[in-house]
Amino acid sequence: MKIQTALISVSDKTDLNLIADFCKRNEIQVISTGGSFAKLQELGLVATPIEKITGNPESFDGRMKTISFQIGSGILFDRNLESHIQQAKDLNITAIDMVVCNLYPFEKVAKSTQDETKRIENIDIGGPTMIRAAAKNFDHVAVLSSPNQYQDFIANYENGSLDREYRKKLSLSAFKMTATYDQFIVESFLEEDTEHLSKPVLGEEKKLRYGENSHQRAQFV
């Protein structure tokens, strides 16, 4: 797999210099957003601001910047289907081969404040959309959802080992991360609701035949 275009949009900019150097070394074109774009410029990497791809400015205090037909299509179209390739050409869609993205720090903010407005503003929407799209299309797209993955990924790519199984592993990590993120949001909003705290947020409840006290109903989750 050869990476020609990458999309970089990160809240946690830890070790972003590794990705910047990797992109420069491998002549990868980069699309980026807001703070990530500014940081990449500081690191000496030439990048294209995402609004030049979407055709729309960053709006509503940053609530809208990555969600667009152009970005979603660039990540999701199937490179094995001639019909998809032709549609991408007809629609002037730029293929995105790598997505480097991590999310607004909702958990950190929720643990530090009871201010509901601050919590809500730190619920990431565009990030999970891009990550999940890339994870779904792992046959053609590599997704990095944590700075902890950068060094191993770079070594694999430059050793010619970015095979399907490795990309699938990255995909699974991405889905786990977004699932955990959503789970924490749900638990955060239910934390004062004792009626629901005893119930699972995800999965099905299973009734048990044994092990119950007469005044209680046991469940296996």
Secondary structure, 3 states (H helix, E strand, C coil): CCCCEEEEECCCCCCHHHHHHHHHHCCCEEEECHHHHHHHHHCCCCCEECHHHHCCCCECCCCECCCCHHHHHHHHCCCCCHHHHHHHHHCCCCCCCEEEECCCCHHHHHHHCCCHHHHHHCCCCHHHHHHHHHHHCCCCCEEECCHHHHHHHHHHHHCCCCCHHHHHHHHHHHHHHHHHHHHHHHHHHHCCCHHHHCCCCCCCCEECCCCCCCCCCCEEC
